[in-house]
């Protein structure tokens, strides 16, 4: 049940990360200052890595929950 209540939070966090990466990429394209472009690009890469890590963590949690459910079903059969 806790997973259902956390899903909107996860979606909000992913949406925020996606928006931030998109904004940084746009800022990088529009900027004419070379050091600023480097900073925008670097921060964009860091946020993308955070997003991927966050997604991997979500997948691992789902797999753990599915494994727990499978174990519970096997115990009932015995």
Backbone torsions as a table, in degrees:
resi	resn	phi	psi	omega
1	UNK	NA	-33.1	-179.4
2	UNK	-65.0	-28.0	-179.2
3	UNK	-64.8	-40.9	-179.7
4	UNK	-63.3	-38.3	179.9
5	UNK	-73.4	-23.2	-179.7
6	UNK	-86.2	-20.5	-176.3
7	UNK	-58.2	-45.9	177.8
8	UNK	-61.3	-35.2	178.4
9	UNK	-65.1	-42.3	179.0
10	UNK	-64.0	-42.6	179.7
11	UNK	-64.8	-41.1	178.0
12	UNK	-62.9	-42.3	179.9
13	UNK	-64.8	-43.4	178.8
14	UNK	-65.8	-40.1	177.6
15	UNK	-62.5	-40.9	178.6
16	UNK	-65.3	-42.6	178.1
17	UNK	-64.4	-41.9	178.2
18	UNK	-61.7	-43.2	179.8
19	UNK	-65.1	-41.4	180.0
20	UNK	-65.2	-42.1	178.8
21	UNK	-64.3	-42.9	179.0
22	UNK	-63.6	-42.3	179.2
23	UNK	-64.4	-41.4	179.0
24	UNK	-66.7	-39.6	177.3
25	UNK	-63.8	-40.3	177.3
26	UNK	-65.8	-43.4	178.4
27	UNK	-61.6	-38.8	178.6
28	UNK	-62.8	-43.5	-179.9
29	UNK	-66.9	-38.4	-175.7
30	UNK	-82.8	-19.7	-177.2
31	UNK	-73.4	140.7	176.9
32	UNK	-105.5	-1.8	-179.3
33	UNK	-95.0	118.8	-175.1
34	UNK	-59.0	-46.4	178.6
35	UNK	-62.2	-34.1	178.8
36	UNK	-66.9	-39.9	177.6
37	UNK	-59.8	-41.4	179.5
38	UNK	-63.6	-42.3	179.6
39	UNK	-65.8	-46.5	179.2
40	UNK	-59.9	-42.1	179.6
41	UNK	-65.0	-43.2	-179.5
42	UNK	-64.7	-45.8	-180.0
43	UNK	-65.1	-37.5	177.3
44	UNK	-61.5	-42.4	178.5
45	UNK	-64.9	-42.2	179.4
46	UNK	-62.3	-45.3	179.1
47	UNK	-65.3	-35.5	177.0
48	UNK	-64.8	-40.2	177.5
49	UNK	-64.4	-39.2	177.4
50	UNK	-63.8	-42.5	-179.9
51	UNK	-62.2	-45.3	179.6
52	UNK	-63.8	-43.2	178.3
53	UNK	-61.5	-40.8	179.0
54	UNK	-63.1	-43.8	178.9
55	UNK	-64.8	-41.4	178.1
56	UNK	-62.9	-38.7	177.9
57	UNK	-63.7	-41.4	178.6
58	UNK	-63.6	-41.7	179.1
59	UNK	-64.0	-43.1	178.8
60	UNK	-62.0	-40.9	179.0
61	UNK	-64.3	-41.9	178.3
62	UNK	-63.1	-41.3	178.3
63	UNK	-63.8	-40.5	178.2
64	UNK	-62.8	-41.9	179.6
65	UNK	-66.6	-38.4	178.3
66	UNK	-67.5	-39.1	177.8
67	UNK	-64.2	-40.9	178.2
68	UNK	-62.6	-42.2	178.5
69	UNK	-62.7	-39.0	179.1
70	UNK	-65.3	-43.4	178.7
71	UNK	-62.4	-39.9	178.8
72	UNK	-62.1	-39.3	179.9
73	UNK	-67.6	-38.8	-179.6
74	UNK	-66.0	-38.4	179.8
75	UNK	-65.4	-36.2	180.0
76	UNK	-67.2	-31.4	-178.1
77	UNK	-71.5	-26.0	-177.0
78	UNK	-76.0	NA	NA
